Amino acid sequence: MPQTSVVFSSILGPSCSGQGQPSMGERGGGASGSGDLIFQDGRLISGSLEALMEHLVPTVDYYPDRTYIFTFLLSSRVFIPPHDLLARVGQICLEQRQQLEAVSEKAKLKSFSAKIVQLLKEWTEAFPYDFQDEKAMVELKAITHRVTQCDEENGTVKKAIAQMTQSLLLSLAARSQLQELREKLRSPAMDKGPILKAKPPAAQKDILGVCCDPLVLAQQLTHIELERVSSIHPEDLMQIVSHMDSRDKHRCRGDLTKTYSLEAYDNWFNCLSMLVATEVCRVVKKKHRTRMLEFFIDVARECFNIGNFNSMMAIISGMNLSPVARLKKTWSKVKTAKFDVLEHHMDPSSNFCNYRTALQGATQRSQMANSSREKIVIPVFNLFVKDIYFLHKIHTNHLPNGHINFKKFWEISRQIHEFMTWTQVECPFEKDKKIQSYLLTAPIYSEEGEGCLSMAARPPPHNVHITLTAPPPHVHSLCSSWGHPQRQA
C-alpha cells in the first residue's frame, strides 16, 4: 500500500446529532424574512449567512441547540473569519440589548446577558484557537463589557465571564507553549547516515530485543496514537475544507501555519511503515526475517482487535513496501493466513468497504462500552481526511438561490465530532517508556536504504551488478517532527 504523504499534502495544499431545531424557544427566519432559513423535517438544511448568524445568537426566550452552535462555529470559518463573526454577533447582541433597555425589562435583560455569556463560553471551550487572534480578543472583550453593564457588582454574569476568560487564557497559553516547543525541537526530516554495509552490526538491537509480545507492542502503539491524535482539534480538520475552497474568499486564519498537527500525525503513519520495513530488511538470516514478519503480522492483528486501525494499516503498508515484498523466499516461509485476513480488512476495493464495516463495528462497540479499553477507535487517518475532503468537493457550499448548503456542513460536522470523541478516550494501557523510546527513536532507513538491505538479503540475478555501498542511505528519527533526538544507524 502506498504511503500517505503525497495524497495528504495534495489535500492540504501549498456531539453532533445533526438536528438543527433549537432546544429553547423559536427564532425567526432571519433578517430578510422567514425564507432565509429553510427547514426540512425539523432539520435546518440551508440559509443565508446573515440568517445563520442570527440563528446563532440567543434571545430572551431562545437558545440555539448545542449541535447547531458547534456546526455553525466550525463551518462558518469557510465563509467569514472568526473575529468578523464575533463582531457581527456583538452587533446583534447590542441591537437586542437596546430593545430591552427601551422597555425597561431588567429581568429579561439579565437573562439575555446570561445566555450570551453561555454562548461565548461554549465558543471559547470548543474553539479556543479562534481567540488567539488579537482582533477576536478585542471583540470578545467588547461583547462581555456590554453584557456586564446590567449586572450588579460581583454579580453572576461577571463571575461567569471571569471564569470563562481565565479558562480561555490557560488554554491558549498551553497550546502556545506546545506549539513553541515543537517549533524549537523541529529538526530536518533526514540526516545522512553511515555507508550501509552488507551486514548491519551484530550488536544492533531490533524490536524483538525490546518487546517480543505482539499484544504489548500493539498497546504501546495505541498509546502513541492517542497521544498524537489528541493534539488535533476540530478547526484543524476544517482546514481541509478551507484550504481547498477556491470559491470563497475567506479562509481560516493561519491556515498555512496551523496544519502541523495534521502533518505530524500523518508523518507518524509513514514513519511507522518505514520502521516495519527497516526492521524486516536489516535482519540478516532468513529464519529470523520470517520470525520478524510473523511478529509484525501478529502486532497488526492485535491492533485490529484493539480498534487501532491506523497502526494496523501502517504496519501492513510497511510490509507491502517493495524492499519487503520482494523477499519472496522469506515470504514463502511465513504463515500468511493471518496476513491474508488483515489485507482483506484493508482491501481498497469498493472504497475500503471491508475496513468501513470493521470501523462501524468498532464504533458501535465504543458507544456501548463500559470501559476505556472497549471505547478505543483510531481510524485510518488518511482515509478519514480523504472522506472529509471528498465530502467537501462533491457538495457545493452554496445552493442556486445563494443559500449556504448547511446540510453539507451538518455531515462534515458530524464526522469531525465523532472523530474528536474518539480522540478524547483515555488510554487504558500502562505506558512502557523503554518500548516507546525504541519506537520513537529507532533509526529507520529511507526506501533507498531499505532497498540496499533487501538486495543484500536477496541478491539480484548474477548478470546484474549492484553496488551496495553507494550512495549512502539516509537515516532519520521515527518522529523527528515531534522533536525526538536523532540516532545514527
C-alpha positions, -999 to 999 in steps of 0.1 A, spaced: 0 0 0 13 35 -8 24 58 20 1 87 28 22 118 24 16 125 -12 -22 122 -10 -23 141 23 -2 170 11 -23 174 -20 -54 177 1 -39 203 24 -23 222 -4 9 249 -5 -216 158 199 -233 165 167 -266 148 162 -273 168 131 -306 182 145 -310 219 137 -341 227 157 -334 250 186 -340 234 221 -353 266 238 -380 286 221 -381 295 185 -363 321 165 -374 340 134 -363 331 99 -337 358 97 -331 394 87 -349 393 54 -379 371 64 -388 335 71 -374 324 38 -338 330 49 -337 297 69 -350 265 53 -360 235 74 -369 200 62 -384 176 86 -374 197 115 -338 199 103 -321 231 92 -308 225 56 -299 259 42 -299 296 49 -283 329 41 -251 337 61 -268 366 78 -298 344 89 -275 317 101 -256 342 122 -288 355 137 -299 319 144 -267 315 165 -274 345 188 -298 338 218 -328 359 227 -348 362 259 -368 331 251 -345 312 227 -311 295 230 -297 276 200 -292 239 200 -257 229 210 -252 208 179 -261 239 158 -236 260 178 -208 236 172 -217 230 135 -221 267 126 -190 278 145 -170 251 128 -182 257 93 -186 295 94 -148 299 91 -151 288 55 -171 320 48 -161 345 74 -131 349 97 -139 342 134 -131 378 145 -156 391 119 -182 367 131 -176 378 167 -181 414 156 -214 405 139 -225 386 170 -217 416 191 -237 439 168 -268 416 170 -264 415 208 -262 452 210 -294 456 189 -313 432 212 -300 449 243 -311 483 232 -346 469 225 -348 455 260 -334 487 276 -360 507 257 -389 489 275 -370 487 309 -371 449 310 -343 445 336 -351 409 344 -352 399 307 -320 419 301 -302 399 328 -315 366 314 -304 376 279 -269 386 292 -265 352 309 -274 334 276 -249 355 257 -222 345 282 -231 309 279 -228 311 241 -194 327 244 -184 300 269 -193 272 245 -174 290 218 -142 295 238 -142 259 250 -148 243 216 -126 267 195 -101 285 218 -77 290 189 -102 314 174 -92 338 202 -55 336 196 -61 364 171 -59 398 188 -88 411 168 -110 383 182 -100 391 217 -109 427 212 -143 417 200 -148 393 229 -139 420 254 -163 444 238 -192 419 240 -185 409 276 -183 446 286 -217 453 272 -234 424 288 -220 432 323 -234 467 323 -267 455 336 -251 432 362 -246 443 398 -212 443 415 -198 408 417 -229 395 400 -233 361 385 -227 373 349 -195 390 359 -183 358 377 -192 337 347 -172 360 324 -142 360 347 -142 321 349 -146 319 311 -118 343 305 -94 326 329 -101 292 313 -96 306 278 -62 322 287 -50 290 303 -60 270 272 -43 295 248 -11 295 270 -9 257 270 -14 255 232 11 283 226 37 266 247 32 233 230 35 249 196 67 268 205 82 236 219 75 218 187 90 246 166 122 247 187 127 209 186 117 206 149 147 191 131 154 182 94 134 152 82 166 133 72 202 132 81 229 113 62 239 81 79 270 60 76 276 39 44 255 8 45 274 -25 48 261 -58 36 256 -69 72 244 -44 99 263 -45 132 255 -78 150 251 -60 183 225 -36 169 192 -40 188 160 -48 170 123 -46 180 122 -82 192 151 -74 216 129 -47 232 94 -63 230 86 -98 219 49 -98 228 27 -86 199 -1 -75 223 22 -54 244 36 -37 213 1 -31 199 -9 -15 232 22 8 232 14 18 196 -21 26 207 -7 48 235 14 67 209 -15 71 186 -38 85 212 -12 109 224 -6 123 189 -42 124 177 -52 143 209 -33 173 195 -57 176 166 -86 200 170 -118 205 151 -106 237 134 -75 218 122 -97 193 104 -118 221 89 -87 234 72 -91 205 48 -122 224 36 -109 259 39 -76 252 22 -91 238 -10 -120 261 -13 -115 281 -44 -149 297 -45 -150 315 -12 -126 344 -5 -124 339 33 -102 313 48 -95 301 83 -69 324 100 -34 310 98 -44 281 77 -9 277 62 8 276 95 -17 256 116 -15 223 97 15 210 117 -8 188 139 -23 171 109 11 168 91 28 155 122 2 128 127 4 118 91 42 116 93 38 92 122 20 68 99 47 70 73 75 66 99 58 35 114 56 20 80 92 26 73 102 13 107 85 -20 100 103 -23 66 136 -14 82 132 -39 110 125 -67 85 151 -58 59 180 -54 82 177 -89 96 205 -110 81 192 -145 85 161 -156 65 148 -176 95 149 -145 117 133 -124 90 105 -149 88 100 -145 125 101 -107 123 74 -107 96 52 -131 116 57 -109 147 45 -78 129 15 -97 114 6 -106 150 11 -70 161 -12 -57 133 -39 -83 143 -37 -71 179 -41 -35 167 -72 -46 148 -86 -62 179 -80 -31 200 -96 -8 174 -63 8 164 -68 8 126 -42 35 119 -13 15 133 -26 -17 117 -27 0 83 8 14 88 22 -20 96 5 -36 65 18 -7 44 53 -13 56 52 -50 48 39 -41 13 67 -18 5 89 -30 -24 120 -38 -3 100 -62 19 76 -75 -7 104 -87 -30 118 -111 -3 99 -140 -18 119 -168 -2 113 -152 32 76 -148 25 74 -184 14 83 -195 49 57 -172 65 23 -185 76 4 -159 56 -32 -169 66 -34 -142 93 -18 -117 69 -44 -125 43 -72 -118 68 -56 -84 76 -52 -75 40 -89 -85 34 -99 -60 61 -78 -33 44 -88 -42 8 -92 -9 -10 -118 -22 -34 -153 -7 -32 -139 23 -13 -124 2 15 -158 -14 21 -144 -41 44 -125 -16 65 -155 6 69 -176 -23 80 -150 -31 107 -148 6 117 -186 7 121 -184 -24 143 -157 -8 165 -178 24 167 -208 5 179 -187 -13 205 -173 21 216 -208 36 220 -219 7 242 -186 3 261 -183 3 299 -145 5 299 -119 27 282 -104 -3 265 -136 -10 246 -140 27 237 -109 28 216 -114 37 180 -85 50 160 -95 52 123 -71 52 94 -63 89 95 -55 93 58 -89 78 48 -107 100 73 -91 130 58 -100 120 23 -136 114 33 -139 149 46 -121 163 15 -143 144 -10 -175 152 10 -165 189 6 -157 185 -31 -189 167 -42 -213 191 -25 -213 228 -32 -211 254 -4 -239 274 -20 -272 265 -35 -286 281 -66 -306 306 -45 -274 318 -28 -281 300 5 -253 282 23 -257 244 19 -260 238 56 -270 201 50 -234 195 38 -219 211 69 -241 191 92 -225 159 77 -189 173 79 -195 184 114 -210 150 124 -179 132 111 -155 156 128 -174 155 161 -173 117 160 -136 117 153 -130 142 182 -150 119 205 -125 91 197 -95 113 204 -107 120 239 -106 84 251 -80 79 279 -56 52 270 -61 23 294 -27 7 289 3 13 311 30 32 293 63 14 288 90 40 284 116 16 271 94 3 243 81 37 233 116 51 233 126 25 208 95 31 186 101 68 186 139 70 182 150 38 164 168 46 132 149 39 100 163 38 65 149 56 36 134 34 9 167 36 -9 185 23 21 159 -4 26 164 -14 -10 201 -19 -4 193 -41 27 168 -60 6 193 -65 -22 218 -79 4 192 -103 17 181 -114 -17 207 -106 -44 195 -99 -79 205 -122 -108 243 -126 -113 243 -107 -145 230 -75 -127 257 -56 -109 245 -37 -78 268 -16 -56 255 -17 -20 279 9 -6 270 39 -28 251 61 -25 248 60 13 212 57 26 195 83 47 185 76 82 161 97 102 144 95 136 110 80 136 92 112 147 117 139 140 88 164 135 79 157 172 113 167 184 128 133 193 166 132 191 180 115 161 202 85 163 225 71 137 221 37 122 
